[in-house]
Amino acid sequence: MIDEKLKPWLIEINHLPSFAADTPLDTKIKKDVVTDAFRMLNVSIQDKIDYKNKKKAEIDQKALRSKKIKTSFQERQKLFEQAQIKRDEWETKNMGKYERIFPVEVMSYITGFI
């Protein structure tokens, strides 16, 4: 892929990547990629436990409610935009050796204006 400044970018998608390392350089590169990927995902065992507990509590609450609470389109859109901003800020702080190439301007993406 070539960007607007004619800078080439190699984008590789491998459905069966090898994590075997033959050299110290190979080990370092693969370790850094995996470390940065997990940092970007921001996941931990405690997150998984918390998520399961939260979902169970939500299911229990739904069972107790007789009426469904609906949010308007505007409320859902605002919640989506707030979550997007929070995620983009977190990713920017925790991207490790990655470089954001898309979206070019985060706010343009969020507001829909390019």
C-alpha positions in Angstrom: 0.0 0.0 0.0 1.3 3.5 -0.8 0.1 6.6 1.1 -0.5 10.1 -0.2 3.2 11.0 0.3 4.2 7.9 -1.8 5.5 6.2 1.3 5.2 2.4 1.0 3.5 0.4 3.8 3.7 -3.3 4.1 0.5 -4.8 5.4 0.7 -8.5 6.1 -2.2 -10.6 7.2 -1.3 -14.2 7.9 -4.0 -16.6 8.9 -1.3 -19.0 10.4 1.6 -16.9 11.6 4.7 -18.7 12.9 5.9 -17.7 16.3 9.0 -19.9 16.1 12.1 -17.8 16.1 15.3 -18.8 14.4 17.5 -15.8 15.4 17.7 -13.3 18.3 16.4 -10.6 15.9 13.4 -12.7 15.0 12.7 -13.4 18.7 12.8 -9.7 19.5 10.6 -8.7 16.6 7.9 -11.3 17.3 8.0 -10.7 21.1 7.5 -6.9 20.5 4.6 -7.5 18.1 2.9 -9.9 20.5 3.5 -7.6 23.5 2.2 -4.5 21.7 -0.8 -6.4 20.4 -1.8 -7.5 23.9 -1.2 -4.0 25.2 -3.5 -2.6 22.5 -6.2 -5.2 23.3 -6.0 -4.1 27.0 -7.1 -7.5 28.3 -6.3 -9.4 31.4 -7.7 -12.4 33.3 -9.4 -10.0 35.8 -11.0 -8.2 32.8 -12.5 -11.5 31.7 -13.8 -12.3 35.3 -15.3 -8.8 35.6 -16.9 -9.0 32.2 -18.6 -12.4 33.0 -19.8 -11.0 36.4 -21.2 -7.9 34.7 -23.0 -9.9 32.1 -24.5 -12.2 34.7 -25.7 -9.1 36.7 -27.3 -7.7 33.5 -29.1 -10.9 32.8 -30.3 -11.0 36.4 -31.6 -7.4 36.2 -33.4 -8.1 32.9 -35.2 -11.0 34.4 -36.4 -8.8 37.3 -37.6 -6.0 35.0 -41.0 -6.2 33.3 -40.5 -3.2 31.1 -37.6 -2.6 28.7 -35.9 0.8 28.9 -35.2 2.2 25.4 -32.7 4.9 24.5 -33.2 7.3 21.6 -31.1 7.2 18.5 -29.4 10.4 19.7 -28.6 8.9 23.1 -27.1 5.8 21.5 -25.1 7.9 19.0 -23.7 10.1 21.9 -22.8 7.0 23.8 -21.1 5.5 20.8 -19.1 8.7 20.2 -18.0 8.9 23.8 -16.8 5.3 23.7 -15.0 5.9 20.4 -13.2 9.0 21.9 -12.2 7.1 25.0 -11.0 4.1 22.9 -9.0 6.3 20.6 -7.4 8.2 23.5 -6.4 4.9 25.1 -5.0 3.5 21.9 -3.0 6.6 21.2 -1.4 6.3 24.7 -0.8 2.6 24.4 0.1 1.9 20.8 3.7 0.8 21.6 5.8 0.7 18.4 2.6 0.8 16.2 1.8 3.9 14.2 -1.8 4.9 13.6 -2.4 5.1 9.8 -6.2 4.9 9.9 -8.3 6.9 10.5 -6.0 9.7 9.5 -7.7 12.2 11.9 -9.5 10.5 14.8 -11.9 13.4 15.3 -12.9 13.4 11.6 -13.7 9.7 11.9 -15.8 10.2 15.0 -17.8 13.1 13.7 -18.2 11.8 10.2 -16.4 14.7 8.6 -13.3 14.2 6.4 
